[in-house]
Amino acid sequence: MVDFRPFVGKLRDFDTGSMPVNPPLTQTASSHSIVIRNQLGLKIGRIQSWSPQMARTVETVWEVNKNAKGEPVERVGQIQATNTIGIERYELYTSHTGEAFATPVINDDNSNNVGNAPGTDLVTLVDQIKPFHVREIWRDPFGSIRAYVYVGCVWADMGTTIAATDDRIIKTRATLEFSRKLRLA
């Protein structure tokens, strides 16, 4: 069983002073109002793209009798089978993506004292030893807060792009798979 008290108990994470900037006064949501935090409560930062996706199979129920035309009668949703978050992030000298997300890794001896979470250098995907949680916090220009937690995150893929032909910023593209998404506020 997952203890969610650490997420709910940190109300300072939801207060408006912890948001990066005031969102524009519009009805349309903008990325100015989003903060992504790791399970330690630290802002991850430098995220250029954050794309949560959920999917499930939908089965068709067909008419089957002598007077039927063989048309679909109903669509029935099955289990939710795919929960992923596509991420693009600029790398920092002080904190690579695995470190920024506070990924629990094998041989976590805290000898790597850089970045947000010492000892979380994710060298290969199999170094991750247990799932972690990520929080997504939204604030609208009218003061309302929405917060979600993605529970049981595991890295499914991760790759770094190093190019000398465009802006020369090193970028990581990755996919997290998560077990559940819960609303906190």
C-alpha positions as CSV (number, residue, x, y, z in Angstrom):
1,M,0.0,0.0,0.0
2,V,1.3,3.4,-0.9
3,D,1.4,6.2,1.7
4,F,0.2,9.4,0.1
5,R,0.5,11.5,3.3
6,P,3.9,13.0,2.1
7,F,2.2,14.4,-1.0
8,V,-0.9,15.8,0.7
9,G,0.9,17.0,3.8
10,K,3.2,19.4,1.9
11,L,0.7,22.2,1.4
12,R,3.5,24.7,0.9
13,D,3.9,23.0,-2.5
14,F,0.5,24.1,-3.5
15,D,0.8,27.7,-2.3
16,T,1.2,30.3,-5.0
17,G,4.6,31.4,-3.9
18,S,6.1,28.1,-5.1
19,M,4.9,28.5,-8.7
20,P,7.5,29.8,-11.2
21,V,5.5,32.8,-12.6
22,N,2.0,34.1,-12.6
23,P,0.0,32.5,-15.5
24,P,-1.5,34.9,-18.1
25,L,-5.0,36.1,-17.3
26,T,-6.7,33.9,-20.0
27,Q,-9.3,31.1,-20.1
28,T,-6.9,29.0,-22.1
29,A,-4.5,27.0,-19.9
30,S,-0.8,27.7,-20.6
31,S,2.3,25.9,-19.5
32,H,3.4,28.9,-17.4
33,S,1.1,27.5,-14.6
34,I,2.6,24.0,-14.4
35,V,5.2,22.8,-11.9
36,I,6.5,19.2,-11.9
37,R,8.0,18.0,-8.6
38,N,9.9,14.7,-7.7
39,Q,8.9,12.6,-4.8
40,L,11.3,14.6,-2.5
41,G,9.2,17.7,-3.2
42,L,11.9,19.4,-5.4
43,K,11.0,21.1,-8.6
44,I,12.5,19.1,-11.5
45,G,12.9,22.1,-13.9
46,R,14.1,22.4,-17.5
47,I,11.2,20.2,-18.8
48,Q,10.3,21.3,-22.3
49,S,7.6,18.8,-22.9
50,W,5.4,16.8,-20.5
51,S,2.8,14.6,-22.1
52,P,0.8,12.2,-19.9
53,Q,-1.2,9.6,-21.9
54,M,-3.7,7.0,-20.8
55,A,-5.3,4.3,-23.1
56,R,-7.6,1.4,-22.9
57,T,-9.1,-1.1,-25.3
58,V,-12.7,-0.5,-26.4
59,E,-14.6,-3.6,-27.5
60,T,-17.5,-3.6,-29.9
61,V,-20.7,-5.6,-29.0
62,W,-22.5,-6.7,-32.2
63,E,-26.1,-7.6,-32.8
64,V,-26.4,-11.4,-33.2
65,N,-29.9,-12.7,-34.0
66,K,-31.9,-13.7,-37.1
67,N,-33.5,-10.2,-37.5
68,A,-30.4,-8.2,-36.9
69,K,-28.4,-6.4,-39.5
70,G,-25.1,-7.2,-37.8
71,E,-24.5,-3.6,-36.7
72,P,-22.7,-2.6,-33.5
73,V,-24.9,-2.2,-30.5
74,E,-22.5,-0.8,-27.9
75,R,-18.9,0.1,-27.2
76,V,-17.6,-1.3,-23.9
77,G,-14.4,0.1,-22.3
78,Q,-12.0,-2.5,-21.0
79,I,-9.2,-2.1,-18.5
80,Q,-6.8,0.9,-18.7
81,A,-3.7,-0.8,-20.0
82,T,-1.4,2.0,-20.9
83,N,-0.3,4.8,-18.6
84,T,2.7,6.8,-19.9
85,I,4.3,10.2,-19.7
86,G,6.4,11.4,-22.6
87,I,9.1,13.8,-21.4
88,E,11.6,16.1,-23.1
89,R,14.1,17.9,-20.8
90,Y,17.2,20.0,-21.2
91,E,20.1,18.4,-19.3
92,L,22.0,20.3,-16.7
93,Y,25.7,19.8,-15.8
94,T,24.6,19.6,-12.1
95,S,21.6,17.3,-12.5
96,H,20.8,14.7,-15.3
97,T,17.3,13.6,-15.8
98,G,17.5,10.5,-13.6
99,E,18.9,12.6,-10.8
100,A,16.3,15.4,-11.2
101,F,13.4,12.8,-10.9
102,A,15.1,11.3,-7.8
103,T,15.2,7.9,-9.4
104,P,16.0,5.2,-6.8
105,V,19.0,3.3,-8.2
106,I,21.2,0.3,-7.3
107,N,24.3,1.0,-5.3
108,D,22.7,4.3,-4.0
109,D,25.7,5.2,-1.8
110,N,25.3,9.0,-2.0
111,S,28.8,9.3,-3.4
112,N,27.5,11.4,-6.2
113,N,26.9,14.7,-4.5
114,V,25.6,16.8,-7.4
115,G,22.1,17.7,-8.5
116,N,18.8,17.5,-6.7
117,A,19.1,14.0,-5.2
118,P,22.6,12.7,-4.5
119,G,23.2,9.1,-5.4
120,T,20.5,8.8,-8.0
121,D,22.6,8.7,-11.2
122,L,20.6,6.5,-13.6
123,V,23.4,5.1,-15.9
124,T,21.2,2.4,-17.4
125,L,17.4,1.8,-17.1
126,V,18.0,-1.5,-15.2
127,D,19.8,0.5,-12.4
128,Q,16.3,1.7,-11.3
129,I,15.5,-0.5,-8.2
130,K,12.0,0.6,-7.3
131,P,9.2,2.9,-8.7
132,F,9.0,6.5,-7.7
133,H,6.2,9.2,-7.7
134,V,5.9,12.5,-9.6
135,R,3.6,15.4,-8.8
136,E,2.0,17.7,-11.3
137,I,0.7,21.0,-9.9
138,W,-1.5,23.4,-11.9
139,R,-2.5,27.0,-10.9
140,D,-4.9,29.1,-12.9
141,P,-4.8,32.9,-12.9
142,F,-7.9,33.0,-10.6
143,G,-6.1,31.2,-7.7
144,S,-7.4,27.7,-8.1
145,I,-4.9,24.8,-7.6
146,R,-5.1,21.3,-9.1
147,A,-2.5,18.8,-8.1
148,Y,-2.0,15.2,-9.3
149,V,0.4,12.4,-8.3
150,Y,1.6,9.8,-10.8
151,V,2.2,6.7,-8.6
152,G,4.6,3.8,-9.4
153,C,6.7,5.5,-12.1
154,V,9.3,3.4,-14.0
155,W,11.5,4.5,-16.9
156,A,10.5,2.7,-20.0
157,D,12.9,4.4,-22.4
158,M,15.4,7.2,-22.2
159,G,17.8,8.7,-24.8
160,T,20.0,11.8,-25.0
161,T,20.3,14.0,-28.1
162,I,23.7,15.8,-28.6
163,A,23.7,17.8,-31.8
164,A,26.1,20.5,-33.1
165,T,23.6,21.6,-35.8
166,D,20.9,23.4,-34.0
167,D,20.8,25.1,-30.6
168,R,23.6,22.8,-29.1
169,I,21.5,22.2,-26.0
170,I,21.7,18.6,-24.8
171,K,18.2,17.1,-24.5
172,T,16.8,13.9,-23.0
173,R,13.7,12.3,-24.4
174,A,12.2,9.7,-22.2
175,T,9.0,7.8,-21.3
176,L,7.8,7.0,-17.8
177,E,5.2,4.3,-17.3
178,F,3.0,4.8,-14.2
179,S,0.5,2.7,-12.2
180,R,-2.0,5.2,-11.2
181,K,-2.9,8.9,-11.4
182,L,-4.6,10.4,-8.3
183,R,-5.9,13.9,-7.7
184,L,-4.4,15.6,-4.6
185,A,-6.0,19.0,-4.6
